[in-house]
Amino acid sequence: MPRILIVGGGFAGSDLARRLQKGLSRDWEICIYSAENHLVFTPLLPEVVGGAINPLHVVWPIREMAAGVTCRTAEVRKFDLEANEIEYVGPLGEVLKDQYDQLVLCCGLAVKLDIVPGMDEFGWPLKTLGDSFALRNHVVQQLERAEAEPDAERRAGLLSFAVVGGGFTGVEVAGALRDMVSESARLYSRFEAEDIQVTILEGAPRILGPLAERLAAYAHRQLEKAGVTIRVGVQVQSVSSQGVVFADGEELKARTVIASVGNEPQGLLANTPLKSERGRLVVDGEMRVSGQENVYAIGDCAAVPNASDDSISPTLAQFAVQQSKRLAKNLIAESRGKEAQPFSYKTRGMFAALGHGKAVGSPYGFRVTGWVAYLFWRGIYWSKMPSFSRKVQIAGDWISGLFFRRDVVEISTMRTPRGSLQPARPPAEEKPHP
Ligand SMILES: Cc1cc2nc3c(=O)[nH]c(=O)nc-3n(C[C@H](O)[C@H](O)[C@H](O)COP(=O)(O)OP(=O)(O)OC[C@H]3O[C@@H](n4cnc5c(N)ncnc54)[C@H](O)[C@@H]3O)c2cc1C
């Protein structure tokens, strides 16, 4: 049986697997390998950090989304383009092989933290479900530590959160975080909402570079009104456990530094002979990898030309999904002896949430702000959720947010000690990351 093997179960890979399973003849086997067993709906991760939605509601099992597809949760380490073979890590850590007739690479991009010295060790990335969950827990821990800290200066450091990068993710996470800490401050006696600092640090002259200037200016004003400090035109030179140091030597005390900048190719693609451009695989309009007959690449990992405006597709979920839609049609068409079509897509616009009840966006070229944009933002993402059950659960989270305050429960990962050598609790001043 001929096989299509997909590497990566994110927006592009899961959607492609689902579409091929529905549309391709049963003579084909579709197999997807992904490092995690679920798709992460990344646009909602900032809301997980802000405690507005349940972490489990932003992920879906790939095997449920793409029922009928062979799903393997394993990391692909290598591929052999001559032998049409991949190597993956088996359950015991051993190297196993699998064959393909067509290979589709959808492994996204990895986070690159070492673009700033110290960020790798002390920064908090936001890419996976684990990142959002750990960061939300850490924020609650910082509030608890601040309550227990008698020294005002040390307390100020604990209550200071810096977000490096004023793009969509940075702005959204700062807005969500501000909402959460402001709402929770009433439960603590040693500090008030005004004592908590959330600062966005952006190197460019303004935040939200891809949005129109007027929308970005509105976002800037609204975030400042909500209590977020925004510093533009600043270069972060290093990060430490105490905060950040700027290029001019100035320091900002912040015991939590969130990294929303920096991408690099996944390890799998780092040492391949395949041609890449700015860290993304070079593909033709039909998304075939340059120089390869039976290898395709879509999503963030590929520089896919967009025939609608002759540009290279940005690294956005809406493009990853549209590319999977086109590639599925092409592969189905080719299996029936028909011609493939190039990828062509006109964006429907972009949105940035600024915390509860406020957003900015440009749907279909219109500029919208405030509640209207917020409802648009929620409506669009809600409609994109791949299962009815998740739609109901997310709607439930959002409705309950209108009536109830956010939880400050630290979801403890502490387990019952076994034997006398186990410490009851990790030390309070350990490094921010395990
Ligand atoms: C916090 C955040 C917010 C965002 N908000 C938006 C937004 O509002 N709108 C928007 O359009 N885009 C948004 N994005 C961008 C969007 O998430 C990406 O463009 C999208 O995820 C790209 O899809 P993909 O399938 O190419 O890659 P991914 O979704 O990253 O999926 C890659 C998959 O490959 C797997 N993988 C990687 N390497 C291997 C390997 N060696 N072996 C096996 N599996 C592997 C990974 O586990 C993952 O499942 C956001 C991103 C982040 C981080």
Ligand as a Chemical Component Dictionary entry (heavy atoms), coordinates in Angstrom:
data_LIG
# 
_chem_comp.id                   LIG 
_chem_comp.type                 NON-POLYMER 
_chem_comp.pdbx_formal_charge   0 
_chem_comp.three_letter_code    LIG 
# 
loop_
_chem_comp_atom.comp_id 
_chem_comp_atom.atom_id 
_chem_comp_atom.alt_atom_id 
_chem_comp_atom.type_symbol 
_chem_comp_atom.charge 
_chem_comp_atom.model_Cartn_x 
_chem_comp_atom.model_Cartn_y 
_chem_comp_atom.model_Cartn_z 
_chem_comp_atom.pdbx_ordinal 
LIG C1  C1  C 0 1.739  31.988 21.678 1  
LIG C2  C2  C 0 1.447  31.961 20.215 2  
LIG C3  C3  C 0 0.326  32.618 19.707 3  
LIG C4  C4  C 0 0.032  32.571 18.351 4  
LIG N1  N1  N 0 -1.082 33.223 17.899 5  
LIG C5  C5  C 0 -1.418 33.120 16.597 6  
LIG C6  C6  C 0 -2.608 33.739 16.121 7  
LIG O1  O1  O 0 -3.325 34.395 16.882 8  
LIG N2  N2  N 0 -2.933 33.589 14.808 9  
LIG C7  C7  C 0 -2.150 32.862 13.945 10 
LIG O2  O2  O 0 -2.515 32.731 12.748 11 
LIG N3  N3  N 0 -1.003 32.289 14.357 12 
LIG C8  C8  C 0 -0.621 32.396 15.659 13 
LIG N4  N4  N 0 0.539  31.812 16.095 14 
LIG C9  C9  C 0 1.418  31.122 15.105 15 
LIG C10 C10 C 0 0.950  29.681 14.885 16 
LIG O3  O3  O 0 0.951  28.974 16.102 17 
LIG C11 C11 C 0 1.852  28.970 13.902 18 
LIG O4  O4  O 0 1.919  29.689 12.704 19 
LIG C12 C12 C 0 1.333  27.569 13.632 20 
LIG O5  O5  O 0 1.344  26.808 14.797 21 
LIG C13 C13 C 0 2.151  26.873 12.535 22 
LIG O6  O6  O 0 1.636  25.593 12.343 23 
LIG P1  P1  P 0 2.604  24.390 11.959 24 
LIG O7  O7  O 0 1.740  23.190 11.800 25 
LIG O8  O8  O 0 3.482  24.778 10.835 26 
LIG O9  O9  O 0 3.581  24.214 13.204 27 
LIG P2  P2  P 0 3.239  23.855 14.706 28 
LIG O10 O10 O 0 1.826  24.184 15.021 29 
LIG O11 O11 O 0 4.331  24.469 15.501 30 
LIG O12 O12 O 0 3.366  22.286 14.753 31 
LIG C14 C14 C 0 4.594  21.617 14.568 32 
LIG C15 C15 C 0 4.408  20.187 15.063 33 
LIG O13 O13 O 0 5.540  19.415 14.713 34 
LIG C16 C16 C 0 5.929  18.613 15.799 35 
LIG N5  N5  N 0 7.356  18.318 15.610 36 
LIG C17 C17 C 0 8.375  19.193 15.556 37 
LIG N6  N6  N 0 9.530  18.553 15.340 38 
LIG C18 C18 C 0 9.223  17.231 15.257 39 
LIG C19 C19 C 0 9.990  16.043 15.051 40 
LIG N7  N7  N 0 11.304 16.083 14.881 41 
LIG N8  N8  N 0 9.338  14.849 15.048 42 
LIG C20 C20 C 0 7.987  14.791 15.218 43 
LIG N9  N9  N 0 7.216  15.884 15.430 44 
LIG C21 C21 C 0 7.823  17.083 15.434 45 
LIG C22 C22 C 0 5.607  19.460 17.017 46 
LIG O14 O14 O 0 5.467  18.666 18.169 47 
LIG C23 C23 C 0 4.272  20.092 16.564 48 
LIG O15 O15 O 0 3.206  19.210 16.855 49 
LIG C24 C24 C 0 0.877  31.862 17.458 50 
LIG C25 C25 C 0 2.018  31.197 17.955 51 
LIG C26 C26 C 0 2.291  31.245 19.317 52 
LIG C27 C27 C 0 3.515  30.515 19.831 53 
# 
loop_
_chem_comp_bond.comp_id 
_chem_comp_bond.atom_id_1 
_chem_comp_bond.atom_id_2 
_chem_comp_bond.value_order 
_chem_comp_bond.pdbx_ordinal 
LIG C1  C2  SING 1  
LIG C2  C3  SING 2  
LIG C2  C26 DOUB 3  
LIG C3  C4  DOUB 4  
LIG C4  N1  SING 5  
LIG C4  C24 SING 6  
LIG N1  C5  DOUB 7  
LIG C5  C6  SING 8  
LIG C5  C8  SING 9  
LIG C6  O1  DOUB 10 
LIG C6  N2  SING 11 
LIG N2  C7  SING 12 
LIG C7  O2  DOUB 13 
LIG C7  N3  SING 14 
LIG N3  C8  DOUB 15 
LIG C8  N4  SING 16 
LIG N4  C9  SING 17 
LIG N4  C24 SING 18 
LIG C9  C10 SING 19 
LIG C10 O3  SING 20 
LIG C10 C11 SING 21 
LIG C11 O4  SING 22 
LIG C11 C12 SING 23 
LIG C12 O5  SING 24 
LIG C12 C13 SING 25 
LIG C13 O6  SING 26 
LIG O6  P1  SING 27 
LIG P1  O7  DOUB 28 
LIG P1  O8  SING 29 
LIG P1  O9  SING 30 
LIG O9  P2  SING 31 
LIG P2  O10 DOUB 32 
LIG P2  O11 SING 33 
LIG P2  O12 SING 34 
LIG O12 C14 SING 35 
LIG C14 C15 SING 36 
LIG C15 O13 SING 37 
LIG C15 C23 SING 38 
LIG O13 C16 SING 39 
LIG C16 N5  SING 40 
LIG C16 C22 SING 41 
LIG N5  C17 SING 42 
LIG N5  C21 SING 43 
LIG C17 N6  DOUB 44 
LIG N6  C18 SING 45 
LIG C18 C19 SING 46 
LIG C18 C21 DOUB 47 
LIG C19 N7  SING 48 
LIG C19 N8  DOUB 49 
LIG N8  C20 SING 50 
LIG C20 N9  DOUB 51 
LIG N9  C21 SING 52 
LIG C22 O14 SING 53 
LIG C22 C23 SING 54 
LIG C23 O15 SING 55 
LIG C24 C25 DOUB 56 
LIG C25 C26 SING 57 
LIG C26 C27 SING 58 
# 
